[in-house]
Structures are given as structure tokens and as C-alpha cells.
Amino acid sequence: MPLYEYVCQRCEQGFELLRPMSRSTQGVACPTCEAPAVRVLSVFAAFATGSNGESTPVAGGGCACASGGACGCAR
């Protein structure tokens, strides 16, 4: 089951919910003030450990701002 991130439109509280994909487009209420919340893009980083024990970022994905897009990182 995917983990989705949401932000409340009233109090701007961020929260996460585990929901089936079949319910991913259904509305969600804020757990703090019960106002409607909107789903936001999740941003994460992945790292791998090389043979010498050094951590390196895994290629792919990344911030859409770097390619002229828009994302939630507010650059």
C-alpha cells in the first residue's frame, strides 16, 4: 500500500497516509483541523553503498526544479 503525503489547505499541516491506490484521488481531511487537504509530491533521496563502503547517490529522479519543472522544494 503506497504512502501518500498531504498538506492541509487551512492550517498548512503536513501529514502522511497509507492508502490503497484505488483511493488515491479521493479527498482527505486534515487530522488537526479537519479541513480539506491536497496531495503533494513526495521528495526523497536514495543512496547505495559501494564496494569500498562509500555512500553514493542513486541516479535518476531528482528535483524537477533542476530541469525547469516545478516541485515542492521551494527553490
C-alpha positions in Angstrom: 0.0 0.0 0.0 1.5 3.4 -1.0 2.3 6.1 1.5 0.9 9.5 0.3 1.8 12.9 1.6 -0.8 15.7 2.1 -0.8 19.3 3.2 -3.9 21.0 4.8 -5.3 24.0 2.8 -6.3 25.8 6.0 -3.6 25.2 8.7 -0.8 24.0 6.3 -0.1 21.0 8.5 1.7 18.2 6.5 0.9 14.6 7.1 1.2 11.1 5.6 -1.4 8.4 4.9 -1.2 4.8 3.9 -4.0 4.3 1.3 -4.8 1.9 -1.4 -4.1 3.2 -4.9 -7.8 2.8 -5.7 -8.4 5.6 -3.1 -5.5 7.9 -4.2 -7.8 10.5 -5.8 -10.4 10.7 -3.0 -10.5 13.7 -0.7 -8.7 13.6 2.7 -9.4 15.7 5.8 -6.6 17.2 7.9 -6.1 15.2 11.2 -5.6 18.6 13.0 -8.4 20.8 11.8 -10.5 18.5 9.5 -10.3 20.9 6.6 -9.6 19.5 3.1 -6.0 18.6 2.3 -4.3 18.2 -1.0 -1.8 15.5 -2.0 1.7 16.8 -2.7 4.7 15.3 -4.5 6.9 13.2 -2.2 10.6 14.0 -2.5 13.2 11.6 -1.3 16.8 10.6 -1.9 18.3 7.0 -2.3 21.8 6.0 -1.6 23.8 2.9 -2.3 27.0 1.6 -0.6 29.9 0.9 -3.0 32.4 -2.0 -2.6 34.7 0.4 -0.7 32.0 1.2 1.8 31.4 4.7 0.4 27.8 6.0 0.1 26.9 7.4 -3.3 23.5 8.8 -4.6 21.5 6.5 -6.8 21.0 8.1 -10.2 17.5 9.0 -11.5 14.6 11.0 -10.3 15.6 14.2 -8.5 14.1 17.6 -8.2 12.0 18.8 -11.1 13.3 22.4 -10.5 16.7 21.3 -11.9 15.1 20.5 -15.3 12.8 23.6 -15.5 9.8 21.9 -13.8 8.1 22.7 -10.5 8.2 20.8 -7.3 7.7 21.3 -3.5 11.3 22.2 -2.6 10.5 26.0 -3.0 13.8 27.0 -4.6 
